[in-house]
């Protein structure tokens, strides 16, 4: 497990932990981390076990190790008793629900959280589109994913949906792209109905799965900032 941090580490700053998705990496949430750091937050972006650049570690990792890796960083950040703001993308959203039930979390943000997946037809249409656009990096990354790791991901998803999401009671913002080709937009409604306590649901019409890298990113980041109550100078999205 490695850590990548945003600028500034003063304990007087709002602390945020961001968690990426399955087969992804810090790049999936780094634009949001940079934005919040520019607003004065202390941002930590977690790299989950097995998620090296070549995804070679996914051949041996089990789903409990993803939870354990996230718990280790969460325990470190909350060791002084101060809560953090927790932001999880895709599978990272499911892991964040697990953490929110065990550690001091002030506010929770779930981005494209992976509770319900798209149909095979919708996914294949997206693959065909990527091929026409010559997005070879995306297609190669999919080929690198071991089947065993995909099974571990499905086990984590089943566990989190059954045991963790219904227990989440911290204030939560749910954000979902309507054009998501991996997580079905119905996933956001599903999560909204199962959480306890205060929650908000926002859809972004132009966004696909990598919501922090999409056209709607400026609007998404503004909503996250508002929900977290972050003050200070807004340096915008670069």
DRENDO-1510 file (C-alpha; in Angstrom, 1 decimal, always signed):
<recs>
REC; n; res; u; v; w
REC; 1; UNK; +0.0; +0.0; +0.0 .
REC; 2; UNK; +1.3; +3.4; -0.9 .
REC; 3; UNK; +0.0; +6.9; -0.1 .
REC; 4; UNK; -0.2; +10.0; -2.3 .
REC; 5; UNK; -1.0; +13.3; -0.6 .
REC; 6; UNK; -2.4; +16.7; -1.7 .
REC; 7; UNK; -0.6; +19.9; -0.7 .
REC; 8; UNK; -0.5; +20.9; +3.0 .
REC; 9; UNK; -0.6; +18.7; +6.1 .
REC; 10; UNK; -1.6; +21.1; +8.9 .
REC; 11; UNK; -3.9; +19.4; +11.4 .
REC; 12; UNK; -6.0; +22.5; +11.4 .
REC; 13; UNK; -7.1; +21.7; +7.9 .
REC; 14; UNK; -10.1; +19.5; +6.9 .
REC; 15; UNK; -8.8; +16.0; +6.4 .
REC; 16; UNK; -10.1; +13.9; +3.4 .
REC; 17; UNK; -9.3; +10.3; +2.5 .
REC; 18; UNK; -10.1; +9.3; -1.1 .
REC; 19; UNK; -10.3; +5.7; -2.3 .
REC; 20; UNK; -10.1; +4.6; -5.9 .
REC; 21; UNK; -12.0; +1.8; -7.7 .
REC; 22; UNK; -11.3; -1.8; -8.8 .
REC; 23; UNK; -8.4; -2.1; -11.3 .
REC; 24; UNK; -8.0; +1.6; -11.1 .
REC; 25; UNK; -5.6; +3.8; -9.1 .
REC; 26; UNK; -5.2; +7.2; -7.5 .
REC; 27; UNK; -5.6; +8.9; -10.9 .
REC; 28; UNK; -9.3; +8.1; -10.8 .
REC; 29; UNK; -9.9; +10.5; -7.8 .
REC; 30; UNK; -6.7; +12.7; -8.0 .
REC; 31; UNK; -8.4; +15.6; -9.8 .
REC; 32; UNK; -10.9; +15.9; -6.9 .
REC; 33; UNK; -8.1; +15.6; -4.3 .
REC; 34; UNK; -6.2; +18.4; -6.1 .
REC; 35; UNK; -9.3; +20.6; -6.2 .
REC; 36; UNK; -10.0; +20.1; -2.5 .
REC; 37; UNK; -6.3; +20.6; -1.6 .
REC; 38; UNK; -6.6; +23.9; -3.6 .
REC; 39; UNK; -9.5; +24.8; -1.3 .
REC; 40; UNK; -7.3; +24.2; +1.8 .
REC; 41; UNK; -8.0; +20.6; +2.6 .
REC; 42; UNK; -5.5; +18.0; +3.6 .
REC; 43; UNK; -6.1; +15.2; +1.1 .
REC; 44; UNK; -4.8; +11.6; +1.2 .
REC; 45; UNK; -5.3; +9.3; -1.8 .
REC; 46; UNK; -5.1; +5.6; -1.0 .
REC; 47; UNK; -3.6; +3.0; -3.4 .
REC; 48; UNK; -5.4; -0.3; -2.6 .
REC; 49; UNK; -3.4; -3.5; -2.2 .
REC; 50; UNK; -2.7; -5.3; -5.5 .
REC; 51; UNK; -3.3; -2.2; -7.6 .
REC; 52; UNK; +0.2; -1.6; -9.0 .
REC; 53; UNK; +0.5; +0.0; -12.5 .
REC; 54; UNK; +0.5; -3.4; -14.2 .
REC; 55; UNK; -2.2; -4.9; -11.9 .
REC; 56; UNK; +0.1; -7.9; -11.2 .
REC; 57; UNK; -0.7; -7.8; -7.5 .
REC; 58; UNK; -4.4; -8.6; -8.3 .
REC; 59; UNK; -3.4; -12.2; -9.1 .
REC; 60; UNK; -3.0; -13.0; -5.4 .
REC; 61; UNK; -5.0; -10.5; -3.4 .
REC; 62; UNK; -8.3; -11.3; -1.7 .
REC; 63; UNK; -11.1; -8.9; -1.0 .
REC; 64; UNK; -10.5; -8.7; +2.8 .
REC; 65; UNK; -7.0; -7.3; +2.0 .
REC; 66; UNK; -8.7; -4.2; +0.3 .
REC; 67; UNK; -10.6; -3.6; +3.5 .
REC; 68; UNK; -7.6; -4.2; +5.7 .
REC; 69; UNK; -5.4; -1.8; +3.6 .
REC; 70; UNK; -8.1; +0.9; +3.9 .
REC; 71; UNK; -8.5; +0.3; +7.6 .
REC; 72; UNK; -4.8; +0.8; +8.2 .
REC; 73; UNK; -4.8; +4.2; +6.6 .
REC; 74; UNK; -8.1; +5.2; +8.3 .
REC; 75; UNK; -6.8; +4.2; +11.7 .
REC; 76; UNK; -3.7; +6.3; +11.1 .
REC; 77; UNK; -5.7; +9.4; +10.0 .
REC; 78; UNK; -8.2; +9.2; +12.9 .
REC; 79; UNK; -5.6; +8.2; +15.6 .
REC; 80; UNK; -6.0; +11.6; +17.2 .
REC; 81; UNK; -9.8; +11.1; +17.5 .
REC; 82; UNK; -10.6; +13.7; +14.9 .
REC; 83; UNK; -13.1; +12.6; +12.1 .
REC; 84; UNK; -12.2; +12.7; +8.4 .
REC; 85; UNK; -14.3; +13.3; +5.3 .
REC; 86; UNK; -14.3; +10.1; +3.3 .
REC; 87; UNK; -14.7; +9.9; -0.5 .
REC; 88; UNK; -15.0; +6.6; -2.3 .
REC; 89; UNK; -15.2; +5.9; -6.0 .
REC; 90; UNK; -16.8; +2.8; -7.5 .
REC; 91; UNK; -15.4; -0.2; -5.4 .
REC; 92; UNK; -13.9; +2.5; -3.2 .
REC; 93; UNK; -17.4; +3.6; -2.3 .
REC; 94; UNK; -18.2; +0.2; -1.0 .
REC; 95; UNK; -15.0; +0.2; +1.1 .
REC; 96; UNK; -15.9; +3.6; +2.3 .
REC; 97; UNK; -19.2; +2.4; +3.6 .
REC; 98; UNK; -17.4; -0.3; +5.6 .
REC; 99; UNK; -15.0; +2.4; +7.1 .
REC; 100; UNK; -17.9; +4.8; +7.9 .
REC; 101; UNK; -19.4; +2.1; +10.1 .
REC; 102; UNK; -16.2; +1.7; +12.2 .
REC; 103; UNK; -14.3; +4.9; +12.2 .
REC; 104; UNK; -15.0; +8.6; +13.0 .
REC; 105; UNK; -16.3; +10.0; +9.6 .
REC; 106; UNK; -17.8; +13.4; +9.5 .
REC; 107; UNK; -19.2; +13.2; +6.0 .
REC; 108; UNK; -19.2; +10.5; +3.3 .
REC; 109; UNK; -19.2; +11.0; -0.5 .
REC; 110; UNK; -19.9; +8.0; -2.8 .
REC; 111; UNK; -18.9; +8.5; -6.4 .
REC; 112; UNK; -20.3; +5.9; -8.9 .
REC; 113; UNK; -20.5; +3.4; -6.1 .
REC; 114; UNK; -20.6; -0.1; -7.5 .
REC; 115; UNK; -23.8; -1.6; -6.1 .
REC; 116; UNK; -25.5; -2.5; -9.4 .
REC; 117; UNK; -23.6; -3.1; -12.7 .
REC; 118; UNK; -24.6; -2.4; -16.3 .
REC; 119; UNK; -25.9; -5.0; -18.7 .
REC; 120; UNK; -23.4; -6.9; -20.9 .
REC; 121; UNK; -25.0; -5.2; -24.0 .
REC; 122; UNK; -24.4; -1.7; -22.6 .
REC; 123; UNK; -20.8; -2.7; -21.6 .
REC; 124; UNK; -20.0; -4.1; -25.1 .
REC; 125; UNK; -21.3; -1.0; -26.8 .
REC; 126; UNK; -18.9; +1.0; -24.7 .
REC; 127; UNK; -16.0; -1.3; -25.6 .
REC; 128; UNK; -16.9; -0.8; -29.3 .
REC; 129; UNK; -16.9; +3.0; -28.8 .
REC; 130; UNK; -13.5; +2.9; -27.1 .
REC; 131; UNK; -12.2; +0.8; -30.1 .
REC; 132; UNK; -13.5; +3.4; -32.6 .
REC; 133; UNK; -11.8; +6.1; -30.5 .
REC; 134; UNK; -8.6; +4.1; -30.4 .
REC; 135; UNK; -8.6; +4.2; -26.6 .
REC; 136; UNK; -6.1; +1.3; -26.4 .
REC; 137; UNK; -4.9; +2.1; -22.8 .
REC; 138; UNK; -8.4; +1.5; -21.5 .
REC; 139; UNK; -8.9; -1.7; -23.5 .
REC; 140; UNK; -5.5; -3.1; -22.5 .
REC; 141; UNK; -6.2; -2.4; -18.8 .
REC; 142; UNK; -9.3; -4.5; -19.0 .
REC; 143; UNK; -7.3; -7.4; -20.5 .
REC; 144; UNK; -4.9; -7.3; -17.6 .
REC; 145; UNK; -7.6; -7.9; -15.0 .
REC; 146; UNK; -7.3; -11.5; -13.6 .
REC; 147; UNK; -10.6; -13.4; -13.4 .
REC; 148; UNK; -9.7; -14.4; -9.9 .
REC; 149; UNK; -9.6; -10.7; -8.9 .
REC; 150; UNK; -13.0; -10.1; -10.5 .
REC; 151; UNK; -14.4; -12.8; -8.4 .
REC; 152; UNK; -12.9; -11.2; -5.3 .
REC; 153; UNK; -14.5; -7.9; -6.3 .
REC; 154; UNK; -17.9; -9.5; -6.6 .
REC; 155; UNK; -17.6; -11.0; -3.2 .
REC; 156; UNK; -16.8; -7.6; -1.7 .
REC; 157; UNK; -19.7; -6.1; -3.5 .
REC; 158; UNK; -22.1; -8.7; -2.2 .
REC; 159; UNK; -20.8; -8.3; +1.3 .
REC; 160; UNK; -21.0; -4.5; +1.3 .
REC; 161; UNK; -24.5; -4.4; -0.1 .
REC; 162; UNK; -25.8; -6.9; +2.5 .
REC; 163; UNK; -23.9; -5.9; +5.6 .
REC; 164; UNK; -22.5; -2.4; +5.3 .
REC; 165; UNK; -24.7; -0.1; +3.2 .
REC; 166; UNK; -27.8; -0.5; +5.4 .
REC; 167; UNK; -25.9; +0.5; +8.5 .
REC; 168; UNK; -24.4; +3.8; +7.2 .
REC; 169; UNK; -25.8; +6.7; +9.2 .
REC; 170; UNK; -23.3; +9.5; +8.5 .
REC; 171; UNK; -24.4; +12.3; +6.2 .
REC; 172; UNK; -23.8; +11.1; +2.7 .
REC; 173; UNK; -23.6; +12.6; -0.8 .
REC; 174; UNK; -24.2; +10.1; -3.7 .
REC; 175; UNK; -23.0; +11.2; -7.1 .
REC; 176; UNK; -23.7; +9.2; -10.3 .
REC; 177; UNK; -23.1; +9.7; -14.0 .
REC; 178; UNK; -26.1; +8.9; -16.2 .
REC; 179; UNK; -23.9; +7.6; -19.0 .
REC; 180; UNK; -21.9; +5.3; -16.7 .
REC; 181; UNK; -20.9; +2.2; -18.7 .
REC; 182; UNK; -19.8; +0.1; -15.7 .
REC; 183; UNK; -22.1; +1.0; -12.8 .
REC; 184; UNK; -25.7; +1.2; -13.7 .
REC; 185; UNK; -27.3; +4.6; -12.8 .
REC; 186; UNK; -29.9; +2.6; -10.8 .
REC; 187; UNK; -27.1; +1.9; -8.4 .
REC; 188; UNK; -27.4; +5.4; -7.0 .
REC; 189; UNK; -31.1; +5.0; -6.3 .
REC; 190; UNK; -30.4; +1.6; -4.7 .
REC; 191; UNK; -27.9; +3.0; -2.3 .
REC; 192; UNK; -30.0; +6.1; -1.5 .
REC; 193; UNK; -32.9; +3.8; -0.4 .
REC; 194; UNK; -30.7; +1.7; +1.9 .
REC; 195; UNK; -28.7; +4.3; +3.8 .
REC; 196; UNK; -29.8; +5.7; +7.1 .
REC; 197; UNK; -29.8; +9.3; +8.1 .
REC; 198; UNK; -29.2; +12.4; +6.0 .
REC; 199; UNK; -28.3; +11.9; +2.4 .
REC; 200; UNK; -28.3; +13.6; -1.0 .
REC; 201; UNK; -28.5; +12.2; -4.5 .
REC; 202; UNK; -27.1; +13.9; -7.6 .
REC; 203; UNK; -27.0; +12.7; -11.2 .
REC; 204; UNK; -24.6; +14.1; -13.8 .
REC; 205; UNK; -26.0; +13.8; -17.3 .
REC; 206; UNK; -22.8; +13.9; -19.3 .
REC; 207; UNK; -20.6; +11.7; -17.1 .
REC; 208; UNK; -19.6; +8.1; -17.7 .
REC; 209; UNK; -17.9; +5.9; -15.1 .
REC; 210; UNK; -14.7; +7.9; -14.4 .
REC; 211; UNK; -16.8; +10.7; -13.0 .
REC; 212; UNK; -13.8; +12.8; -11.7 .
REC; 213; UNK; -12.4; +12.9; -15.3 .
REC; 214; UNK; -15.5; +13.7; -17.1 .
REC; 215; UNK; -17.0; +16.9; -18.6 .
REC; 216; UNK; -19.2; +17.3; -15.5 .
REC; 217; UNK; -16.2; +17.3; -13.2 .
REC; 218; UNK; -16.3; +21.0; -12.3 .
REC; 219; UNK; -20.0; +20.8; -11.3 .
REC; 220; UNK; -19.3; +17.6; -9.4 .
REC; 221; UNK; -16.4; +19.1; -7.5 .
REC; 222; UNK; -18.5; +22.2; -6.6 .
REC; 223; UNK; -21.2; +19.9; -5.1 .
REC; 224; UNK; -18.7; +17.9; -3.1 .
REC; 225; UNK; -17.1; +21.1; -1.8 .
REC; 226; UNK; -20.6; +22.5; -0.8 .
REC; 227; UNK; -21.6; +19.2; +0.9 .
REC; 228; UNK; -18.3; +19.1; +2.9 .
REC; 229; UNK; -18.7; +22.7; +3.9 .
REC; 230; UNK; -15.2; +23.5; +2.7 .
REC; 231; UNK; -14.3; +27.2; +3.0 .
REC; 232; UNK; -11.3; +29.1; +1.6 .
REC; 233; UNK; -10.2; +30.1; -1.8 .
REC; 234; UNK; -11.5; +28.1; -4.7 .
REC; 235; UNK; -8.7; +27.7; -7.3 .
REC; 236; UNK; -11.0; +25.9; -9.7 .
REC; 237; UNK; -10.3; +22.8; -11.8 .
REC; 238; UNK; -7.2; +22.6; -13.8 .
</recs>
